[in-house]
Amino acid sequence: MSYVNKLYDTNFLEYASYVIKDRAIPDIRDGLKPVQRRILHSLFQLDDGKFNKVANVVGHCMQYHPHGDQSIYSALVVLANKELFIEKQGNFGNILTGDPASAARYIECRLLPFARKVLYSPEVTEYIPSYDGRNREPVSFPAKIPVVLIQGAEGIAVGMSTRILPHNFNEVLGAVIASIKGEEFTIYPDFPGGGLLDASDYQDGLGKVLVRAKLDTSDPKRIVIREIPYGTTTESLIASIENAARKGKIKVGAITDFTTDRIEIEVKLPRNVHTSDMVDALFAFTDCEVSISVNLLVIKDNLPSIMSVSDVIAYHADHLLKVLKAELKVEEGHLKDKLHARTLERIFIEERIYKDIEEMTTQETVIQSVLDGFVPYKKEIKREVVRDDVERLLKIPIRRISLYDINKARREIEEINTMLKAVKARLKDLKGYAVSFLEEVVSSNGGLFPRKTELASFSKVDVREAARRDLDLYYDDQTGYIGTEVKTGKALFKVSSYDRILVMRKNGIYSVVNVPDRLFVDKGMLFCSLADKESLQPIIFTVLYQKRDTRYVYLKRFKVEKFIIDKSYPFIPEKSRVLRVTIKEEVDVVVTYKPKARLKILEDTTPLSNYLVKGLKANGVRLSTKEIKSVKFVKAKK
């Protein structure tokens, strides 16, 4: 049994690790999940400047992806709709309306040049064998921008999930520049559907945001939705409005969707309902306002890590310097190789070293003769001349030797030296080079990514405040039932389905409940009111009660300030009964005593204001030690 448990534990851990690292969570280095990286790798291999049918791209990617073609197709559509690396041709669906893309055989795509500029650098990219060992795929692209923040990401793994909101392209690169310079920066999400954003609780990517639709309320009888919250579509938004209308939370005359490339949802209002009455209700009861919790989880150093937006920016500032340094080192190596080759070629032809091989009879003597010929020119040659150099020189055609232009060769060597100096200068001032690179990227591409979401400050609409109080709350003292579905008895007041009510029963118990459809409370209910702060704050309850054992009568004054929904609270001691309850202030307490010998005063009248308001658990004040015949409240005399 222990072996089986161990086997299950091992398999589960391996599966969980695979889902987290190789499927659901993006890598911080290039901001991509494995399937997205494999799609872009395939597009780099297929890239010839022309559009490729998506079905062909999916088929090519299958040699790297160990899962079905549908997951590749879906990921490609999502990636293309980000409009950052892939150019689309055909129907890729509509992220605003939720319309799906056409089948893979009908649509085409190709890489944008921008993808090569910021992602593609095979000489500094680490590759590993594909799942079947037949091909090689990148571990991650050496991305020069924080793709994970620009595109955003969502994924559910085993025991963890990630939700990273997209940010504005220009603002993210501006933040990286600021980080490189050691300056302060702050960035907030930016959504393709626009809308209004309250990022007061964003907490640098570790909190949540409130997002609202942008409403045109210029017409008092019509609301037009121009922009929608992130995570919704026009279809889901309309469905939420219709659902709220069916439940009676809002009143709508008609909804028409005129969305094309721009969002336009028209909500017509019925008679006696105006725009000013509907705005808060739309935010409260529909997807016109949504709260989005953020969880910035990425793969960093081969482990899942929760980071802040500032952490990601700082990481990519450092990562960019490393990538640029690696590329410059590679470029420097290529230039040195080229300079060495051109220098050898110039000396070989100018100094006629090739003449020395005319009388040589073997391959080894030929090579040695050339090597000896370069000995007098060691000062001009920056590195050792090797056999491979000689092999290359011996392959130069006679035609090239006869047409060789000495001045042209010298100019080419000068150009290579100039380029080498530029590379060395960039390596010396790596931060300056990184800033100039990012500034050039922003200047050439920033115009394509204007901010669409407007930053604003607003609080979440309370559904209880926004709900219309248009339901009658009935109480039938003959049956003891209260509720909106009770149609006999007396209508107490108007409520909404989101309200709470305080019910005070004659058994000395009160409770706060959500507005019921039908609830038994008691025959002869003492009191009922709305249980919100505005309704309960001014109310002072005055209760007259009698203890059953001593027969003494007490007066108690208190407020209801705290409660738990559906919990019962006693407002008089045990073994007592309620005599009277009032919430009026301008009253007197009239006590009538039983006639007895030597009892001259049979009635006392005391203003209610003489009694203090105490806590709910207090016993109250005993009115008299004499035997009381009756006690009542009467209107105070002026």
N, C-alpha and C positions, 0 to 999 in steps of 0.2 A: 504493500500500500504506500509506503514511504517513497518507493521508486516512482510510482505513478504520480504522486503529489509533486515530487521534484521535477518530473517530466513536464507536468502542467505548468508549474512555476516558470521553468526555463522557457518553454514555448511562448507563454504569455508575455514574459519580459522581452523576448526577441521580437514578437509581433508588435508590442507597444512601442519599442524603440524604432522599429521600421516605420510605423505609421507616423510617429512624431518627426523623425528625421528625414524620411524619404517620401513623404506624401503630403502632409497637411500643413507643416509649419515652414515659412520662408526662411532662407538663409540671409543673415544680415549683410553679407558681403555684396550680393547682387540683388537682394530683395525678391528672389524667385523661388518658387517651389520646384521640385525636380521635374515635373511634367512640363512646366513653363520653360525651364532651362533647356530641356531636350527639344522642345518645339523651336526655340530660337537657334539652337545648335544646328538643327535640320535646315532651317531657313538660311543660315550662314553658308551651309554646304551647297544648297540649291541656288543661292543667289547669283543671278546673271543679269539683273536689272529688269527682268520681265516678271509678270504676274505668274504665280503658280497656282494651280487648282488646289483648293484646300484638301481635297481627297488625296492628292498626291503627297502633300506635305504630311498628312496624317500617316499615310503608308510608309513614307521615308522615316518618320519618327518612331514607327513601330519597332525598328531595329535597336532602338535604345530604351524604349519603355516596356516594362514587363507586364503591362495590363492591356485591356481592350482598347480598340480604336475610339470608342465613344467618349472615353475620358479625355483623350487627346483632342478630339474635335471640340468638346465643350470648353476645355481650357484654352484652346486657340481662339475661339470666339470671344471669350471673356477678355483675353489678353489683347486681342485686336481692338476691342471696344474701348480699351484704355487710351488708344490713339497716341501711344508714346513711341513704340518700336515697329509697329506693323501697319502697313497701308492696306486698306480694304477695297475690294471691288465686288459689288453685288450686295445682296441682302444679308447683313450680319445681325439682323434684329434691331430692336430699338430699346435702349436702356431706360428711356423715359416712359414708354408705354408698356414695356414688358413683352412686346411681340418677339417671338423666337426667330432665330436665323434660319435661312434656307439650308437644305441638305448640303453636305460637304462637296458633292459633285457639281453644284451649281455656283459656288462662290470661289473667289480667288483672293490671293494676298501676296504681298512681297515685303521685304524688309525696307524700312526707311533708312536713308544714309546716316541718320542720327544714331541708329543702333550700332553701326560699325564704329562711330566716333567714340561712344562712351562705354561699349561693352566688348568689342572684338579686339583681342590682342593675343593671338594664339601662342606667341613666343613667351609670354609670361603667364599663361594659363596652365594650371595643373590638370592633367587628364588621367582618367582611370578606365579600365576595361568595362565595357557595357555588360549587362546582366548575363549574356551568353558568351562573352569573351571574344566575339568576332570583331568588335569595333571599339573605338575609344570615345568617351564623352567627358565633358568638363566637370570638375568637382564644383566649381563656381566660376562665373565670369569675373574678370577684374574690372568691376564697374567703377566708373569715375564719378557717379552721382548716387545719392541715397534713394535708390529705386523703391525700397520698401516704404518710404514715407510719401513719395510722389504718387505711386499707384495705390497704396493701401493693400490690405490683405485680410482674408478671413479664412479660418480653417478650424476643424474639430478633429482632435487627435484622441488618443486613449488617456483619459484623466486630465486633459488640458485642452485649451482652445486659444485661438488668437483672433483679435479683431483690431486691425490697425486702420485708422481713417486716412483717406487720401489728403494730401496737402498741396498747396499751390507750387508749381514748378519753380517759378522765379523766387518765391519766398524761401523755399528749401535751399536752393543754391546760394541765395543771399546769406542764409544762416551758416552754410558751410564756409563761405568766404569770411564771415564775421568770426567764426570759430578759429580759422587759420590765423587770423589777425589778432586773436585774443580779445575780441570785442563781445559785448553782450548781445543776445538775440532772443526773440520770442516768435514762435510761429503757431498758427492755428489751422485746423482743417479747412479744406475747400472742396466742395462737392460738385460733380458734373451737372446735377439738377438744380444748382443754385440754392435758393431759399435763404432763410435767416438763421444765424447761428449764435447761441449764447454759450460761450466757452468759459464762463466764470468758474466752473467746476471741472475744467479739463485736466488740471493737475499735471501738466506737461506730458500728457499722453497716458496717464494712469487713472483718470477719473471718468467723467461722463460729460456729455454735452446735450443741450436741448436744441432741436432743429425744428423750424416752422416753415410752412408753406408761405409764399408771398402772395397776399390777397389784394385784389383791386376792389376797393369798397366805395368807389366814387358814385356808383348808382345805388340809391337807397332800397331798390327792390331786386338787386342782382349782385351776386358776388362772383368775380372771375379769379380763378386760381392760375397765376402766371408761372410760379415755380413751386417745386414739390420738395419735401424733405428727403434726405439721403436714406436709401434702403427701401423707399416706396416707389411705386410706378403709378401712372395715371389710372390704370385698371384697379390696382389694390386700393388706391385712395378713394375712387368712386365707390368701390364696394364697401369701404368703411363708412362713407357718408350714407349710403342706402341702408346699411345695417343699423346705424344710429337712428335713422328716420323711422324704420320699421318698429324699433323699440320705443318710439315716442320721445327720444332724448332731444331731437331737433325736428324742426318742421321745414320741409323742403317741397317746393312746387314741382320742379323738374331739374334734371341734370343732363347736360349735353357736353360731349367731349369733342372739341375742335382741334385737338393736338395734331401737329404735323412735325416739323423740325423744331417747333417751339410749343411749349405747353400752354394750353388754353382750355380750362374746364369751367363751364358756365353753370352756376347754381342759381336758379330762379327761386324766389321766395313766394310763399302763398300770401293770401290777403291777411292784413293786420300783423304781418311779421316784417320787420325791417332789418336792414343790414347791421345796424348797430346792436340789434338784439341777438344776432347770429354768430358774430365773430368769435366771442369767447366760447360759445357752445361748440363751434367747429374745432377749435383748439383742444377743448376738453374731451369731446366724445368721438373724434375721428382721428385719422392719421395725418391731419394737417399739423399736428404737433407730435413729435416723437422724442423720446429720451434714449440716447445711445450710450451704452457703457463700453468703455475702451479697455482692451487688454493687450498691451504691446509685448507680445511674446515672439521671440525669434530664435533661430539656431545660431549660437555664437560659440566659436571654439568647439564645435561638435556637440554642444549641449544646449538644451532649451534654456533661455534666459529672458527674464522680464526686464525691460529697459524703459527709460523715459525718452521722450523726443530729444531732449538735450544730449542724452547719452548716445543716441544714434547719430546725431549730427557730429558730435565730438569724435565718435568712432570713424565716421566716414571722412572727416577732415584728415585724420591720421592715415586712414586707408588710402585716400587719394594720393598723399605724398609718397606712400610706399609703391603704389602702382606706377606713378609717373617716374619715380626713380628707377624702377625696374625697366620700364620702357626706354628711358634715356640710356641706361646701361647697355641695353640690347642695341639701340641705335648707335651708340658710341662704338660698340664692338663691330657692327657692320661697316661703319665708316672707316675704322682702323684697318679692317680686312681689305676694304676697297682701296684705301690709300696705299697699303702695302703692295697690293696687286698692281696698281697703276705705276707705282714707283719702280718695281721690278721690271715691268713691261717697258717703261721709258728707258731705263738703263740698258736692258737687254737689246733694244733696237738702236738707241742712240750710240751706244758704245760698241755696237756690232759684236756682241758676245756670241751671237749665233754663228759667227764665222769660225769660232774655235772648234765647232763640232764637225767641220767638214771632213777632217781626216780621221775621225774616231771610228772604230770598227765594232764596238760593242755598246750595249745599252748603258752599262755601268760607267764606261769611260765617257760617254756622252754626257751623262748626268754630272759626273765629277768635273768635267770640263766647264760646264755651266756654273757649277758651284764655285769653282776656282776663279771664274771670270768676274764674280761679284765681290771677291775679297777686297780689291782696291776701293770699293765704294761703300764700305761698311758704315761710314759716318752718315750716309744719306738714307740708309735702310734702318728702320726703327725696330725691327725684330729679326730673328734668325731666319735665314732662307732654308727651307726644308725641301725634301724630295717632291712633295705634292706641288710646291710652287714651280719647280722645274718642269714637272709633267705638264702643267698648265701652259707654261711659256712655250714648250716645244710643240704645242698644238696650234700655235698662232699661224694662220695661213700666210703664204708668201705675199699674196695680194695685199694683206693688211700692212705688211712690212714696207712694201713699195709705196703705199699710199699714206704712210704714217706721217702725221702732222705734229712736229715737235712742239710748236707753240700751243696748239690745241690741247696736247697732253699736259703741258705745264699749267694752262688755265684750269683744266679739270682738276689737277692736283691742288691748285690754289683754292678752288671751290670746296673741295673735300676738307681742306684744312680750315676754311672759314666755317663750314658746318660743324666741324669738330669743336672749334672754339665756342660756337653758340651752344652746343650740347653741354660742354663743360661749364659754361656760364649758368645755364639752367640748373645743372646739378649743384652748383655752388649756392644759388639762390632758389632753392626748391619751393619754398613757400610763395615767393613772388611769381614763379612760373605757374604754380597751382592756381593762384588767384587770377592771373591773366587768362589761364585756360578756362576757368569757370565763367569769367566775365565775357569771354568770347562766345561761350555756349549760350549764355543768357541773351547776349545781343543778337545772335543769329537765330535763336529758337524761342526766346521769351515771348515774342508777340503772339505765338500760337496758344499761349496758356494764360489768358487774363483771369483774374479772380472772379469767380461766379457767385460765391456765397458771401452774403453781407453779414459782417459782424454786428451784433446788437446785444442789448441787455434786456432780458425779460424773465419773469418767473413762471414756473409751470402753473397752468390754470387749474384751480381746484374744481373737480367735477361737481362737488356739492354746491359750490357757489354758482357755477355756470348752469346747473340744471334748472329747468323751468318748473316752478311749483304750480302745477296745473291738475294735480290729483286731489280729490276730496278724501279726507281721513274721517271715517265714520266710526261712532261708538254706539253700541246697542246695550243699554243697561239692563234690558230684560234677559239677554242671553250672555252678556259679559264679554262679547267679542269686539275687537277693534281691528281696523285695517282698511285698505283701499278697495278691497273686494267685498266689504260689508256694505250692503245697500239698505239696511233698515236702521232705525235709531236716529241719531243726530250727527250732522256733519260738524266736526270740530274746527278744522282749519285746512288750508291748502298745503300740500307737501309735494316733494319730488321723490322719485324712487331711490335717490341717493341720501335722503335725509335720515336723521335719527330722532327718535322721540323718547321723552322721559315719561314713564308711567308710574304713578303712585297708587298703591293698592290699599284697601282698608285693613288689611292684615298687618300693616306697619312695614311693608317692604316696598322699596322702589327699585327700578331697573331702567337701563337705557338700551333700546333695541333699534335695529334698522327698521325703517318703515315696513310693516308687515302687509301681506295680502289679507291675511285673516289670522288673528291671534287671540286666544282667550286670556284675559287679564283679570277680571273679577266683575261680579255684579255689584254695582255701586262703586265704581272706580273714583278715587278721591281727586286725582289731578292728572293732566296730560299736557305736555308742551313740546315744542321743538327742542332738541338737545344740542344746539350749537352754542358757541361762546356768546354770540350776540343775544341769543334768547335767554340763556340761563344766568348771565352775569348780573342783571339787575334784580333777579328774583330772590326774595328772602321768604323762606317758608316758615310759617308760624303754626305749630301743632299743639293742640290740647289733647293730653292723653291721661288715662287713669290706670294705676296699677291695680291688678285684680286682687292681690292679697291684702293690701292696706287700704284700698279704696281712695287713696289720696290722688288729687288731680295735679298734673304738672303742665307747665307751659315751656315750650322749647322753640328757639329760633335758630335757623341755620341756613347755609347756602350749599348747593351742589356744585362743586368745583372740579372734582376728579371722578372718573368712573372707568370701568372696563365694560365693553359691550357685552350684553347678555348676562352680566353678573348681578345677582340680587344683593341689595344693601338694606339692612334694617335701619329705620330712622327713629324707632322707639325701643326701649328695653324689652326684654322677654317678659312674658306674663303681664302684658299691658294691652290696652285697647285704645284705638284712636277715637276721640270724641269730635274734634273739629280740626279743619285745616283751612288756612287762608294765606293768600300772598299779598293781601292789601296792607297798606301801611297806615292809612288814616282811619284806624279803628280803635275802639276801646274794648277791654276785656271785662265782661259783666259776670260776676259770680253771685249766684243766689244760694243762700244757706237754708237748710231745713229748720223750721221753727222749733225752738226749745226754750225751756224755762230760763229766765234771766238773759236770754239772747235778745238784745235790743236792736241790733243792726242785722237785717236779713239780706242785704245786698251791698256788694262793693263794686265800684267801677274804677278801673285803672287804665290810663293810656298805654297803648302797646309800646310806645317809645321808651317807657320806663324799663323795659326788659332788654338785655344785651343779646346781640347775635353771637352765638358760640359755635363750636365745632360740631360736626355731625355726630360724634361719639359722646358728646356731653349729655347728661340726663335731663337738663332743664331745671326750672325753678318750681318748687312746690307752692301752689297758690294759697293754701290755708290748711291749718290742722283741724278746722271745724268740718263737720259733715256737710258736704255740698249737695244741694238739690239739683242744680243745673249750672252750666257755664256756656257762655256764647260770646260771639263778636258782634259789636254794633258799631254803626258809623259814628265816628268821633264828632262831638259837638264843637262847633267853631266858637 
